[in-house]
């Protein structure tokens, strides 16, 4: 959704990110982190500075 993109929710959005995505993003190689949702991929890119791929992009890379 758009919750994390709204300025009024920025602080809460970062807190939620810290509780869920942040640990995985620090622990795993970036090429192993995948997200189906556009908002999730956008949030990762906004916080971490680099994005993650959609699972279909990862599959396409494997079959090429």
PyMOL CGO cylinders between C-alpha atoms (Angstrom):
from pymol import cmd
from pymol.cgo import CYLINDER

trace = [
    CYLINDER, 0.00, 0.00, 0.00, 0.86, 3.65, 0.17, 0.3, 1, 1, 1, 1, 1, 1,
    CYLINDER, 0.86, 3.65, 0.17, 1.18, 3.92, 3.96, 0.3, 1, 1, 1, 1, 1, 1,
    CYLINDER, 1.18, 3.92, 3.96, 4.97, 3.99, 4.00, 0.3, 1, 1, 1, 1, 1, 1,
    CYLINDER, 4.97, 3.99, 4.00, 5.10, 6.55, 1.19, 0.3, 1, 1, 1, 1, 1, 1,
    CYLINDER, 5.10, 6.55, 1.19, 2.99, 9.15, 2.99, 0.3, 1, 1, 1, 1, 1, 1,
    CYLINDER, 2.99, 9.15, 2.99, 5.02, 11.86, 4.74, 0.3, 1, 1, 1, 1, 1, 1,
    CYLINDER, 5.02, 11.86, 4.74, 2.83, 11.76, 7.85, 0.3, 1, 1, 1, 1, 1, 1,
    CYLINDER, 2.83, 11.76, 7.85, 3.67, 8.05, 8.29, 0.3, 1, 1, 1, 1, 1, 1,
    CYLINDER, 3.67, 8.05, 8.29, 7.41, 8.27, 7.64, 0.3, 1, 1, 1, 1, 1, 1,
    CYLINDER, 7.41, 8.27, 7.64, 8.57, 7.73, 11.23, 0.3, 1, 1, 1, 1, 1, 1,
    CYLINDER, 8.57, 7.73, 11.23, 6.17, 4.82, 11.85, 0.3, 1, 1, 1, 1, 1, 1,
    CYLINDER, 6.17, 4.82, 11.85, 7.07, 3.35, 8.48, 0.3, 1, 1, 1, 1, 1, 1,
    CYLINDER, 7.07, 3.35, 8.48, 10.78, 3.31, 9.38, 0.3, 1, 1, 1, 1, 1, 1,
    CYLINDER, 10.78, 3.31, 9.38, 9.96, 1.67, 12.71, 0.3, 1, 1, 1, 1, 1, 1,
    CYLINDER, 9.96, 1.67, 12.71, 7.96, -1.06, 10.98, 0.3, 1, 1, 1, 1, 1, 1,
    CYLINDER, 7.96, -1.06, 10.98, 10.79, -1.55, 8.51, 0.3, 1, 1, 1, 1, 1, 1,
    CYLINDER, 10.79, -1.55, 8.51, 13.26, -1.96, 11.38, 0.3, 1, 1, 1, 1, 1, 1,
    CYLINDER, 13.26, -1.96, 11.38, 11.06, -4.67, 12.92, 0.3, 1, 1, 1, 1, 1, 1,
    CYLINDER, 11.06, -4.67, 12.92, 10.71, -6.72, 9.77, 0.3, 1, 1, 1, 1, 1, 1,
    CYLINDER, 10.71, -6.72, 9.77, 12.84, -6.04, 6.69, 0.3, 1, 1, 1, 1, 1, 1,
    CYLINDER, 12.84, -6.04, 6.69, 15.97, -4.47, 8.13, 0.3, 1, 1, 1, 1, 1, 1,
    CYLINDER, 15.97, -4.47, 8.13, 17.38, -7.60, 9.77, 0.3, 1, 1, 1, 1, 1, 1,
    CYLINDER, 17.38, -7.60, 9.77, 16.92, -9.71, 6.66, 0.3, 1, 1, 1, 1, 1, 1,
    CYLINDER, 16.92, -9.71, 6.66, 18.44, -7.03, 4.46, 0.3, 1, 1, 1, 1, 1, 1,
    CYLINDER, 18.44, -7.03, 4.46, 21.55, -6.94, 6.67, 0.3, 1, 1, 1, 1, 1, 1,
    CYLINDER, 21.55, -6.94, 6.67, 21.84, -10.71, 6.98, 0.3, 1, 1, 1, 1, 1, 1,
    CYLINDER, 21.84, -10.71, 6.98, 21.27, -11.89, 3.41, 0.3, 1, 1, 1, 1, 1, 1,
    CYLINDER, 21.27, -11.89, 3.41, 23.10, -11.08, 0.19, 0.3, 1, 1, 1, 1, 1, 1,
    CYLINDER, 23.10, -11.08, 0.19, 21.05, -8.54, -1.74, 0.3, 1, 1, 1, 1, 1, 1,
    CYLINDER, 21.05, -8.54, -1.74, 20.58, -10.90, -4.70, 0.3, 1, 1, 1, 1, 1, 1,
    CYLINDER, 20.58, -10.90, -4.70, 18.78, -13.35, -2.38, 0.3, 1, 1, 1, 1, 1, 1,
    CYLINDER, 18.78, -13.35, -2.38, 16.25, -10.77, -1.15, 0.3, 1, 1, 1, 1, 1, 1,
    CYLINDER, 16.25, -10.77, -1.15, 13.06, -10.73, -3.20, 0.3, 1, 1, 1, 1, 1, 1,
    CYLINDER, 13.06, -10.73, -3.20, 9.73, -8.94, -2.82, 0.3, 1, 1, 1, 1, 1, 1,
    CYLINDER, 9.73, -8.94, -2.82, 6.54, -9.32, -4.81, 0.3, 1, 1, 1, 1, 1, 1,
    CYLINDER, 6.54, -9.32, -4.81, 4.98, -5.98, -3.90, 0.3, 1, 1, 1, 1, 1, 1,
    CYLINDER, 4.98, -5.98, -3.90, 5.94, -2.69, -5.50, 0.3, 1, 1, 1, 1, 1, 1,
    CYLINDER, 5.94, -2.69, -5.50, 5.55, -0.87, -2.19, 0.3, 1, 1, 1, 1, 1, 1,
    CYLINDER, 5.55, -0.87, -2.19, 7.87, -3.30, -0.40, 0.3, 1, 1, 1, 1, 1, 1,
    CYLINDER, 7.87, -3.30, -0.40, 10.51, -2.97, -3.12, 0.3, 1, 1, 1, 1, 1, 1,
    CYLINDER, 10.51, -2.97, -3.12, 10.18, 0.82, -3.02, 0.3, 1, 1, 1, 1, 1, 1,
    CYLINDER, 10.18, 0.82, -3.02, 10.49, 0.91, 0.76, 0.3, 1, 1, 1, 1, 1, 1,
    CYLINDER, 10.49, 0.91, 0.76, 13.66, -1.21, 0.69, 0.3, 1, 1, 1, 1, 1, 1,
    CYLINDER, 13.66, -1.21, 0.69, 15.17, 1.06, -1.95, 0.3, 1, 1, 1, 1, 1, 1,
    CYLINDER, 15.17, 1.06, -1.95, 14.23, 4.18, -0.01, 0.3, 1, 1, 1, 1, 1, 1,
    CYLINDER, 14.23, 4.18, -0.01, 15.70, 2.94, 3.28, 0.3, 1, 1, 1, 1, 1, 1,
    CYLINDER, 15.70, 2.94, 3.28, 18.66, 0.84, 2.11, 0.3, 1, 1, 1, 1, 1, 1,
    CYLINDER, 18.66, 0.84, 2.11, 19.63, 2.86, -0.96, 0.3, 1, 1, 1, 1, 1, 1,
    CYLINDER, 19.63, 2.86, -0.96, 19.40, -0.14, -3.28, 0.3, 1, 1, 1, 1, 1, 1,
    CYLINDER, 19.40, -0.14, -3.28, 16.39, -2.15, -4.28, 0.3, 1, 1, 1, 1, 1, 1,
    CYLINDER, 16.39, -2.15, -4.28, 15.44, -5.80, -4.37, 0.3, 1, 1, 1, 1, 1, 1,
    CYLINDER, 15.44, -5.80, -4.37, 14.11, -7.79, -7.29, 0.3, 1, 1, 1, 1, 1, 1,
    CYLINDER, 14.11, -7.79, -7.29, 10.67, -9.19, -7.95, 0.3, 1, 1, 1, 1, 1, 1,
    CYLINDER, 10.67, -9.19, -7.95, 10.71, -13.02, -7.84, 0.3, 1, 1, 1, 1, 1, 1,
    CYLINDER, 10.71, -13.02, -7.84, 9.84, -13.16, -11.55, 0.3, 1, 1, 1, 1, 1, 1,
    CYLINDER, 9.84, -13.16, -11.55, 12.98, -11.15, -12.31, 0.3, 1, 1, 1, 1, 1, 1,
    CYLINDER, 12.98, -11.15, -12.31, 15.04, -13.70, -10.36, 0.3, 1, 1, 1, 1, 1, 1,
    CYLINDER, 15.04, -13.70, -10.36, 13.42, -16.61, -12.23, 0.3, 1, 1, 1, 1, 1, 1,
    CYLINDER, 13.42, -16.61, -12.23, 14.04, -14.93, -15.56, 0.3, 1, 1, 1, 1, 1, 1,
    CYLINDER, 14.04, -14.93, -15.56, 17.72, -14.54, -14.68, 0.3, 1, 1, 1, 1, 1, 1,
    CYLINDER, 17.72, -14.54, -14.68, 17.93, -18.27, -13.89, 0.3, 1, 1, 1, 1, 1, 1,
    CYLINDER, 17.93, -18.27, -13.89, 16.33, -19.45, -17.15, 0.3, 1, 1, 1, 1, 1, 1,
    CYLINDER, 16.33, -19.45, -17.15, 18.27, -17.12, -19.45, 0.3, 1, 1, 1, 1, 1, 1,
]
cmd.load_cgo(trace, "trace")
